[in-house]
Amino acid sequence: MPGHFLIVEARFYPALTEAQADGAIFALEAAGCSYERVTVPGALEIPVAIALAHSGAKHFDGYVALGCVVRGETSHYETVCNESARGLMDLALAENLAIGNGILTVENENQAWARADPARKDKGGDAARAAIAMASMRREFGHDGA
């Protein structure tokens, strides 16, 4: 099911997010999909960017959320992880959006690279494939994207 997708990238860890984007782009192109990319400062801004895109003039069949949250010394990690995931889930449910959540939540940079690298766990590609699958389901259930 080709479609048009928006990749939203939190650039707090730019090299990691670029690796995730490589995997997502490969997956989208392999499926025959087109895409656009936007960047935001961090993971908390991803749901806001998707909400803005959804309410704007352009049409997207789905969204790919990419970013990374590495545990630090404070409880901020839990807030960012929980609230970014909640924001994406709230949008998906309330607006019937096809969103692939590729926001990595890891303990350290080694775990992040294992998940971001397209040659290893390819979580960017997984997020794109999830968005494609959910966009296909949207269409199957009569949400034509209009």
Buried (B, 14 or more C-beta within 10 A) or exposed (E): BEBBBBBBBBBBBEEBBBBBBBBBBBBBEEBEBEBEBEBBEBBBBBBEBBBEBBEEEEEBBBBBBBBBBBBEEEEEBEEBBEEBBEBBEEBBEEEEBBBBBBBBBBEEBEBBBEBBBBEEBBBBBBBBBBBBBBBBEBBEEEBEBE
